Amino acid sequence: MAALIYTLCALTCATCAWLLLRGHRRTRFRLLFWAGLCFAMLTVSNALVVADRIFLPDVSLATWRLATTLMALGLLLYGLIWEGE
């Protein structure tokens, strides 16, 4: 059951990233671009959760997961600060 939930979280983030980046391509609104990149990185982070918990239970990928999440939030923060002007 946990594998299904982790996978659905990753698929949800991927869908959000795709929709945001598609919206950016249509409207050229820069904040959609940064939010799309954030969700793309969150997709990678969720994929690492699936790999860490399901496929590689003996290996800890916690550092990589946290690093990708930090990069994702950094991208969104950059977009909110610099593109919000």
N, C-alpha and C positions, 0 to 999 in steps of 0.2 A: 504494500500500500504506500509506503514511503517513497519508493521508486517512482510510482505514478505521480505523486504530488510534486516531487522534485522536477520531474520531466515536464509536467504541466506548467510549473512556474517558469522554466526555461523557455517553453514555447510561448507563453504569454508575453514575456519580455521581448522575444524575437518578433512577435506580431506587433507589439507597440513600437519597436524600433523601425520596423518596415513601414508602418502607417505614418509615423512622424517624418521619416526621411522621404516618403512619397509625397507627403504634404509640403515639405520643403521644396521638393523638385517642382511642384506645381505653382507655389506662391512665392518662392524665394524669400520667405520670412526666416531670418537667421536663427531666431530662437528655436524654431522647429529643428534646425540642423543640429544644434548643440544638445537638445533633448533627445534626438534620435541617436546621436553618438553615445550619450549616456546610457540609453536603454540597450544599445548594442554591446557596450561593455558589461552591463548588468546581465545580459544573456550569456556572455562568456563566464561571468562569475557563477551564474546558476548552472552552467554546464560543468564547471569545476566542482560544484556541490554534488552533482550527479556522479561524476567520476570519483570523487573522494568518498562518498558514502556508499555507493553501490558497487562500482567496478574495482576500486582500489581501497578496500577497507583497512589494509595494513599500512598504507602510506598516507601521511598527513599532508594535505594540500591547503591547509588553513592559511598559510602565509600568502600563497598565490591567490586564493579567493579574496582575502582582505585587500591585497594590493590592487586587484582588478576593480574591486568595489570602490576603493579610494580614488583610483583613476577616473572611474565613471562619475563619481560625485564631483571631482575636480573639474571635469569637462562641463558639467552642468553649471557649476558655480562660476566658471569662467564665462560661459555664455550668458548667465544672468547678470553678471557685473558689467562686462564689456559690450555686450550687444544690447543691453537694456537702455542705453543712453539715447 
